[in-house]
Amino acid sequence: PEPVLPPTSRRTILYAPTWEGENESNNYTSVDVFGPAIVAAALAVPDVRVVYKPHPRVVTSPDPAIAASHRRIVEMLAAEPHRVESGDILAVLPGCDLMITDVSSVGLDFLYLETGKPLFVTDRRGDRDRLYADAPVSRCARSPTSSTPPVFRCWRTGSASASSPICIDRAGRRCAGTISATCCRGRAPNGSWPRSTT
């Protein structure tokens, strides 16, 4: 499909959450648990464009918490046309430098179509082992700190622990930091994003 995002000199963060599923065992959405905090953290990064592309069923969700969080996200992004609530997600991906999503097929689409760009995957249950079992390609989980806004970190299984998290991009480069700090502060000399520390 033809790209739908206009060109920009700014880096682009895409938040593309899934919906709540037909039952709790299939509920992987981050909208009601982390959504506004994710968008707030992304908006706090200097010189970025934040794009919100929820699953179409998030937009029409009957769940009060999801509906309220969706409305809040839309309000947060009202200053500029940062949301794409309909259309093909594949047409959005080419204009993005980093994607935050849930356990969802769009994560795989991003990995295959945008090789070399970082992907963050949420875990609404705080269960890293279950998240790895459901989405082993992501190697991402939420920070166990629950008293602060959600922080998303990535690490390679076997090479780091939760006590010393590292971010890994598709090229295998390390990035120390979080989505609201070092990881999102600029391109490395080779054009990768977030900044490489190796």
VEXKEVO-768485 format. One line per 2 residues: number of its first residue (from 1); their letters; for each residue z, y, x of C-alpha. Coordinates in steps of 0.1 Angstrom, whole numbers, plus 2048, in hexadecimal, padded with zeros to 3 digits. Each point is the difference from the previous one (the first is absolute). Layout:
REM VEXKEVO-768485
NUM	a	Z/Y/X; ...
This chain:
REM VEXKEVO-768485
1	pe	800/800/800; 7FB/824/80A
3	pv	81F/810/80F; 812/816/7E7
5	lp	817/815/817; 7F1/81F/80E
7	pt	7FF/804/826; 81E/811/80F
9	sr	80D/808/823; 823/7F5/7F6
11	rt	80D/7DC/803; 802/7EE/7DF
13	il	81C/7EA/7F4; 7F8/7EA/7E2
15	ya	81B/7F3/7E9; 7F1/7E4/7EB
17	pt	81B/7EE/7ED; 7FB/7E2/7EA
19	we	80D/7FB/7DC; 81F/7ED/7F5
21	ge	7EE/7E0/7F6; 805/7EB/7E1
23	ne	823/7F5/80A; 81B/807/81A
25	sn	7F4/7E4/818; 7DF/812/803
27	ny	80F/823/802; 7F7/810/821
29	ts	7FC/824/7F6; 812/81A/815
31	vd	7FA/81C/7E7; 821/7FF/7EE
33	vf	815/7F7/81F; 7F0/815/81C
35	gp	7E2/813/7F3; 80D/824/7FF
37	ai	812/7FB/821; 7E0/7F2/811
39	va	7EC/81E/7F4; 81B/818/80A
41	aa	801/7F1/823; 7DA/801/803
43	la	7FF/824/7F4; 819/80A/81B
45	vp	7E8/7F5/81C; 7EE/81E/80D
47	dv	7DB/805/7FB; 7F9/7E2/7E9
49	rv	7EE/7FA/7E0; 814/7E9/7E9
51	vy	7EC/7EB/7E8; 80F/7ED/7E3
53	kp	7EB/7E3/7F2; 816/7EA/7E9
55	hp	7F5/7E0/7F0; 7F1/80A/7DE
57	rv	81C/7EF/7EE; 81A/816/811
59	vt	7F0/81D/7EE; 805/7F0/7DE
61	sp	820/7ED/807; 819/7FC/7E3
63	dp	81D/7FC/818; 815/820/7FE
65	ai	809/800/825; 7DD/7FB/80C
67	aa	7F2/81A/7E7; 81B/81A/80C
69	sh	7F9/7FA/825; 7DA/802/7FA
71	rr	805/821/7EE; 816/80D/81D
73	iv	7E6/7F6/81A; 7E5/812/7ED
75	em	816/81F/7FD; 806/7FF/826
77	la	7DB/7FF/807; 7F6/819/7E6
79	ae	7FA/81C/81A; 7E0/7F0/80B
81	ph	7E9/7E4/7F2; 811/7E4/814
83	rv	7FF/7E5/7E5; 7E4/7E8/7F7
85	es	80B/7EF/7E0; 7E0/7EE/7F7
87	gd	7E2/7F1/812; 7FB/7E7/81C
89	il	81B/7FF/81A; 7E6/7F5/819
91	av	7F0/822/7FD; 821/811/80A
93	lp	807/7EB/81F; 7E6/80F/818
95	gc	810/823/7FE; 823/7F4/809
97	dl	811/7FC/822; 81F/7ED/7F4
99	mi	808/7EC/7E0; 822/7F9/7F0
101	td	7FD/7E5/7E6; 813/7E3/7F1
103	vs	7FA/7DA/801; 7DD/804/7F1
105	sv	7DC/7F8/807; 7F8/824/80A
107	gl	814/7FA/820; 7E8/7E5/80A
109	df	7E2/816/7F6; 80E/81B/817
111	ly	805/7E8/81D; 7DD/7F2/7FD
113	le	7ED/820/7F9; 814/819/815
115	tg	807/7EC/820; 816/812/818
117	kp	812/816/7E6; 826/7FA/7FA
119	lf	80C/7F0/7E0; 824/802/7F2
121	vt	80B/7E7/7E5; 81F/805/7EB
123	dr	81A/7E8/7F5; 812/809/7E0
125	rg	819/7E4/804; 80A/807/823
127	dr	7F9/7DB/808; 7ED/7FF/821
129	dr	7FC/7DB/801; 7F1/7FE/7DD
131	ly	7E9/81D/808; 7F3/7EE/81F
133	ad	7FB/7E1/7EB; 7ED/813/7E5
135	ap	7EC/817/818; 802/7F3/823
137	vs	7E3/815/80C; 813/820/7FB
139	rc	81F/7F9/815; 810/81E/7EF
141	ar	820/805/7ED; 818/81A/7F5
143	sp	81C/80C/817; 821/7F0/7F5
145	ts	810/822/7FE; 805/806/7DB
147	st	815/81F/801; 7E3/816/80C
149	pp	7DD/805/7F3; 7EA/7E1/808
151	vf	7F3/7FE/823; 7E3/7E9/806
153	rc	7FD/7EF/822; 7EA/7E4/80D
155	wr	805/7E6/81A; 7EF/7E1/80D
157	tg	812/7E0/7F8; 80F/7F1/81F
159	sa	7FD/81F/815; 81A/817/7F0
161	sa	81D/7FE/7E9; 80C/816/7E3
163	ss	818/810/819; 7E3/80C/816
165	pi	7E2/805/7E9; 7DE/80A/80C
167	ci	7E0/80A/7EE; 7E1/7ED/809
169	dr	7DD/80C/7F7; 7E2/7E8/7FB
171	ag	7F7/804/825; 822/7F3/80A
173	rr	80D/822/80D; 825/808/7FC
175	ca	80D/81F/7EF; 825/809/801
177	gt	80C/813/7E1; 7FD/802/7DB
179	is	7E7/80C/7E7; 811/822/7FE
181	at	803/804/826; 7F0/7F4/820
183	cc	7E8/7E8/7EF; 7EE/81B/7ED
185	rg	7FF/81D/818; 7DE/7FD/80F
187	ra	7E3/7ED/80D; 802/7EE/821
189	pn	7E5/809/81A; 7EC/7E2/7F5
191	gs	7FF/80C/7DC; 819/7E7/7F2
193	wp	81A/80B/7E8; 81E/800/802
195	rs	807/80A/824; 801/7E3/818
197	tt	81E/7FD/817; 7F2/7E5/817
